[in-house]
Amino acid sequence: MSDTDLLSPSLEGETPHQEISKTWWNRPDLSYDESGRLKLGACDLDALARRFGTPTYVIRAPRVVEKLKQIHAALDAAGVTHRIYYAIKANRTVQLLTYLAGQGLCGADVCSPEEMRHAISCGFPEDQISFTGTSLSATDIEQISRFSDLSFNPDSLNALKKIGKLKPGSEVGIRINPDIGIGYAGNDMLQYSGNAPTKFGIYLDRIAEAKEIAKTYGLKIVRIHFHAGCGYLDRELSQLSRVLDVSRKFLDQLPDVREVNIGGGLGVPHNANDKSLDLDKWASVIANAFEGRNLTIAIEPGDFLVKDSGILLTSVTYQETRKSVEYLGLDAGFNLAMEPAFYSLPCEPVCAVMKPGDWTNYTLVGNVNEALDKWAENHPMSPVDEGDIVALLNAGGYASSMRSSHCMRGDVREVLLLE
Ligand SMILES: Cc1ncc(COP(=O)(O)O)c(C=O)c1O
């Protein structure tokens, strides 16, 4: 069945909003009401967009909390002693971070001194912060060393040596490179290791040197960390299992390790072919990999928590046919949600109000002067006119945090929904 079959209202006796309730993204807190108005939780998205203006990011906090609870429940049920650090690089909106810090369900994963200070200033206690950065300068490491209670995972021999000089005798983690990657639908661009060498972490063949550095400075390596890639779903779980298998080779050489941080990477569905990650299966892969080792497992999900909790609201700027292609322009460009253009991740634009009438397949484009500024091609939409509101789904992760002001189109509001 094609996307068009799924989306076009065609079944006899069914109203369009009844029919769209069968689409892949429809869920209890994201669906059309009886009059065809799209709701995220209690929020009428068209009404919000008209009051705040567009473009506007909206994120629903209770969904993020619900997903945190789902992860805790799955790991508890599998008997995995664990902790969660939310990867704030996915969405560092002050409103969201302050809210999450108050919930006490997770710490924060940060990757730069500025992210570290941002997380602390939003209310995350220092001892609930995990720092794993890359290409760290001497200045970066000096700044990190001022915060002794956070968990620091140097990702190179060089960084390990620098922290050893600054804080001899301390406990540290190390980021390892498992030499094997994982990513949404095998997408190479989302994999952090495997095939060619990557910059992320210390490879197995250099662990002896890491131990030597630790010995020189009296450091105790109590943690290993890795993040092999982003966006994995059930079909990639066997690959996750292989990554975890490799990590045990590192553990065998590092007897003081008490915690394994397996990074983030848990994905969400992007189109009708994707199924939600089965957290129970995921948790059992982890439980099996580390059974009997008496370890705490840390995870640092970003996308899984925030991506499908957020939406980018845009307005239609024009509609025009070019060489038989129906173009729909939006007042938001790829600079506000870069993943579709950069990583070829599918984007799902939907009308905030579903009007009756025939559906049309559109190529949706943004307002930035770049050829790659294209949201979706040949995408079925219910009737839509200039000035209508279009919601871009899955914009809660790596959209606002990666945005740029390219073409001076970076002006945008962010709204946190509390119900
Ligand atoms: C070290 C590290 N941890 C966690 C994450 C979060 O990944 P995701 O949002 O895919 O869960 C990333 C993403 O780049 C990362 O680099």
The ligand as a Gaussian input file, in Angstrom:
#p B3LYP/6-31G(d) Opt

LIG

0 1
 C       27.640000      10.781000      22.595000
 C       26.218000      10.867000      22.215000
 N       25.285000      10.458000      23.087000
 C       23.974000      10.527000      22.817000
 C       23.526000      11.040000      21.607000
 C       22.057000      11.102000      21.371000
 O       21.705000      10.360000      20.275000
 P       20.189000      10.139000      19.889000
 O       19.539000      11.455000      19.822000
 O       20.252000       9.449000      18.577000
 O       19.583000       9.280000      20.951000
 C       24.466000      11.460000      20.657000
 C       24.027000      11.996000      19.357000
 O       24.742000      12.446000      18.529000
 C       25.838000      11.386000      20.964000
 O       26.776000      11.795000      20.104000

